Amino acid sequence: MTTTVLISGAGIAGPALAFWLHKRGFAPTVVERAPALREGGSAVDFRGEQMALLERMGILEDVRARETAMGAQVIVDTRGKKVAQMPSVFFSGEVEIERGDLTRILYDHTKDHVEYVFGDYITGLDERSDGVEVSFAHGEARGFDLVVGADGLHSGVRRLAFGEEERFRTDLGLHTAGFTAPNHLGLDHLGRLCSVPGRTVMVASGRDRSALNVSFVFASGPLEVGRRDVEAQKKALAERYADFGWEVPALLESLGGADALYFDSVSQIHLDRWSQGRVVLLGDAAWCAGPGGSGTGLAMMGAYVLAGELAAAHGDHEVAFARYEEKMRGPIKVSQKQAAGIGTFLAPQTRFMVGYRNFLYRVLGSKPMTRVFTWLTSRAANAATLEDYDAPVAARG
Ligand SMILES: Cc1cc2nc3c(=O)[nH]c(=O)nc-3n(C[C@H](O)[C@H](O)[C@H](O)COP(=O)(O)OP(=O)(O)OC[C@H]3O[C@@H](n4cnc5c(N)ncnc54)[C@H](O)[C@@H]3O)c2cc1C
């Protein structure tokens, strides 16, 4: 009988896993809490080994067709004066695409073979010897052989199977927000980054020249802002950035009318194990690293490994989950270590640190340093190597 797998979350990890599970003969169902695919978010990039994964999935051409083709990122001061320039490989990797375009590609490549249920979420997991009885907020209860939590940093599956989020979440002392604004700066495949102590603004315009992708990153402790309260989030941002200067007043005006806002703490998730019986976690739900940790590529790599190991173990989930974890732990350690130090770069806390960060960018952005720089920024992406699950077992080792 075909093994049925319920995946919670239609972000990046969920549809990527559905893609590979279908290819390997499983029957995946994806349940997504939002009423439709969530296409927001800033650009995500792929480097090194992850390029081979896109190729193996057969989506590299689609990704290239929608790539941002971003050029240099120019660091400016609050008067708009250039202080450093970074080559595109630092922020944009070998290929960069809007997160929303990527999730759409993954969905389009799976929707004909995979059952997607939008506007619902899991409320209970009752594990039995032969499967898991799953209850939903809206739909009828159903039985599945396996359940995967690919539902992001604030995973509902993790809470049900492992415990409250606070036990596993480490906040890195930053918040990030992203939205789209009209391209009033006229940027053409270019980005700008401006920091004052504790606050940074990044803007970039790539494939769609009429739009600016805006990201705010700021240092802060926990905020009393509801996770789904977009109006309160907009207000918090407007207050925090009111006296920033540079182009921020125009950006805040656009924020008021923005339809979608991504707003979250920059946090990591650390768990001793990623599976519990027939339930397993993937992507941010299991190991969120934060910006700079190559999280999107590693979520997709994890999906590839999880589906590959399930097929290799002929559905023996205990063996497969153990091998998946064994293979992904090392790369995730590299990713989390790399992302943990990102605060100094994203939102330096003092004037001295802003100046020091800009100095480092100038040095690292210079031609002789390009190779060092490329190595530094590709470490997390290359930490997971692409195993060939279609090769005979002996050849895989
Ligand atoms: C709309 C959006 C915008 C983002 N923008 C950025 C950004 O600008 N910068 C950045 O660093 N990271 C951003 N991220 C996070 C980034 O996508 C992930 O770090 C990374 O790609 C790993 O993907 P993931 O699939 O594990 O998690 P995610 O991409 O976060 O996907 C998780 C999915 O699960 C869904 N979900 C959540 N709870 C439940 C539930 N209880 N039941 C069912 N479904 C649920 C979510 O709606 C989402 O679709 C964004 C995520 C989203 C959803």
The ligand as an ORCA input file, in Angstrom:
! r2SCAN-3c Opt
* xyz 0 1
  C       5.260     34.862      3.686
  C       6.665     34.599      4.164
  C       7.656     35.544      3.962
  C       8.954     35.301      4.407
  N       9.896     36.272      4.237
  C      11.121     36.122      4.743
  C      12.063     37.182      4.678
  O      11.783     38.255      4.141
  N      13.297     36.964      5.232
  C      13.604     35.782      5.833
  O      14.723     35.641      6.347
  N      12.743     34.749      5.884
  C      11.489     34.902      5.387
  N      10.586     33.871      5.489
  C      11.025     32.572      6.047
  C      11.679     31.711      4.966
  O      10.743     31.412      3.954
  C      12.206     30.424      5.595
  O      13.230     30.788      6.517
  C      12.866     29.394      4.675
  O      12.560     29.544      3.337
  C      12.509     27.958      5.116
  O      11.207     27.658      4.669
  P      10.130     26.799      5.461
  O       9.266     26.201      4.402
  O      10.769     25.938      6.464
  O       9.283     27.884      6.279
  P       8.286     29.020      5.737
  O       8.720     29.529      4.423
  O       8.141     29.977      6.857
  O       6.909     28.243      5.480
  C       6.095     27.752      6.503
  C       4.663     27.648      5.987
  O       3.869     27.029      6.988
  C       2.655     27.741      7.134
  N       2.170     27.513      8.500
  C       2.534     28.114      9.645
  N       1.887     27.581     10.688
  C       1.104     26.601     10.181
  C       0.198     25.665     10.763
  N      -0.011     25.644     12.085
  N      -0.452     24.793      9.953
  C      -0.248     24.813      8.600
  N       0.586     25.685      7.999
  C       1.251     26.563      8.780
  C       3.031     29.174      6.854
  O       1.892     29.943      6.493
  C       4.009     28.985      5.696
  O       3.336     28.958      4.463
  C       9.271     34.081      5.062
  C       8.263     33.121      5.263
  C       6.969     33.368      4.823
  C       5.892     32.327      5.068
*
